[in-house]
Amino acid sequence: MIELLFVACLATAPDQCQERSLIFTDVSPMQCLMGAQPELAKWTASHPNQEIKSWRCQTVSFAERDA
């Protein structure tokens, strides 16, 4: 599994940010990198008061997620 991890901040308060993620089960890390911007654009369209500050793709580690 690949995780698209991103930081979203309130447009009106750019110092109020949260880490968010989208999980993909059927893509490679390269496909995640190539498809991230359209996915983030969709997310931003449904969250108009949020701005994305940074993002990255990474392999999901279940050991870290369960801790």
N, C-alpha and C positions, 0 to 999 in steps of 0.2 A: 504494500500500500504506500501511496505517496501523499504527503500532506502539503498543501499550499498554505503556508503560514504567513500572516500579514498583520500589520499594525494599523488599526483604524482609529482616527481621532475625530472628535466633534469638530465640525466646521467652525462653530462659533466659539469654541474653547479648545484650541489646538494643543493645549497641555493636558487634556483629558483623553488619554488613549488606552486602548485595550488590544491585547493580542487575540486574534481570531484565526480560525483555520477551516479549510475545506479539505475533505478526505476523498481521494480517488483510488479506486480499487483496480482499475483497468488501464492505467497509463504508466509509462516509463518516466524516469526523472526528466529526460529530454522533452518528452511530450508535455510534461507539466510546465517546464520552462517556456516552451513555445505557445502553450495555450493559456498561460496565467493571465495575460492582460485582458483577453475577452471575458474570462471568468470573473476577474476583478471588476470589470466594467459592468457586468450584469449585477454583481453584488452591490456596487455603488449606486446603480439605478434604483435598486430596491431599498437603499438606505441613503436617501439624499442629504441627510444632515451629517454624514460621515465622510471623511477624506482618508484615503489610504496613504500612509507615509512611507512604508517599506514592505517588501515581501520577499519570500524565498520558498523554494521547493526542497523538501527533505523526505527521506525514507522514514516511515513511521516505526518507532521502536516501542513495542508493547511494554517492555520492561520499564521504560521511562514514563509512559502514560499511566501505568498502574501505580506508580510510586506516589 
